[in-house]
Amino acid sequence: MSRHQGPTCRLIVHLSGIDWSDDRERATAKLLAQPGVLAVEVDYAHHELPDLRNWLIKEATSREQDGEDP
């Protein structure tokens, strides 16, 4: 059974420019050491913040139209 109970969310964090970000093991260890971090998936694909923002707005709008909470 998971040690965490309650709502969770998934965040994508851009670590460009942080000295330890190119070392997958070190980045994973540092992030997992933070309170509330349950899992880390390191992906070196490039994501632009405006793209993420647009996706979040699209998802929220879609849920509102379907009568769900955003």
Secondary structure, 3 states (H helix, E strand, C coil): CCCCCCCCCCCCCCCCCCCCCCCHHHHHHHHHCCCCCCCCCCCCCCCCHHHHHHHHHHHHHHHHHCCCCC
